[in-house]
Amino acid sequence: MIIRPMVSEKSYAGLELNRYMFLVDPKSNKTEIKEAVQAIWNVRVVTVNTMNRKGKEKRYRYTKGKRPDQKLAVVTLAEGDSIEIFEQK
């Protein structure tokens, strides 16, 4: 379900609100994402918001190509829970 965590300025801005952003499988739903995050990191998930991001069309010399579509999940954790991957050093 969860492919990888998203590391960007926007995702790090949500850490203060206890929100984490992940790149997920396009076929997954909110319930599956919630259960996967709770199982992997042993945390309590309050809400899951998802968004579909369309891939950009790009030109490669004489042909056109397209980057793949992606599905992102913004997961809000309960108070006191955190995921160590996102902790800044």
N, C-alpha and C positions, 0 to 999 in steps of 0.2 A: 504494500500500500504506500508506504512512505519511501520515496526515492532518495531524497537528501534534504538537509536543512538549507534554507535560503539565507545567504550571508550578504547583506547590503545595508546601506544607510537607513533605508526605510524599515527593514526588519529589526535593526538595532534600536530604532526609535521606539518600537513597541515593547521593548524589554522592561521599561519602567512601569508599563501597565500590565505586566505579566503575560504578554502576547508573544507567541513564537510563530514563525512562518516556515512552511515546508513545501517542497515540490512533491506532489503526490501523483499516483496513477490516475489517468483521466477517467477510468471507469469506476473509481471508488466513490462511495457516498460518505456523508458526514458521520454516520454511525460507525462505519468501518474505520475511518480515520481516527475517531475518538478512541475506539477500542485498541487500535494499534499503538497510539501514543501512550495510553495508560499501561499497556503491556510492556513496551520497550523501556520506558523511563520510570515506571512506577510512580506516576503522578496522578492527580485528580484533574480531569478536564471539565471546565464549566461550559464553554461554547466552542463551536467550530464554524467558521465562515469559509466558504470556498469561492473561487473565481476562476474562470477560464480565460486564458490569455492566448490570443491568436498569434500564430507565427508570422513574422514579417516576410514579405517577398523581396528577394535579393537578385540582382543581376550578376551573372558570372560570364563575362565576355559577351558571347553571342546568345546565351540562353538565360532563361529565368529559373530561379530556384526558390524554394520556400523553406523557411525554418520550421521546425515542428511546433505544433500547438502544445501548450502546457496548462496544467491545472495546479493552482496554488491553494493552500489551506492556511488560514490564520487561526491558531489554536490559543484560547484563553485558559490559563490554569487557575486553580483555586489559590487563595491567599496562603502564602508560606511555601508553596511548591515552586521549584525551578528546575531547569534543565542545564546541566553543566557544560554542554557543548557551546552554548552561547555566551558563557561568562567571559568577560574581557579580562585580559591579563595586564 
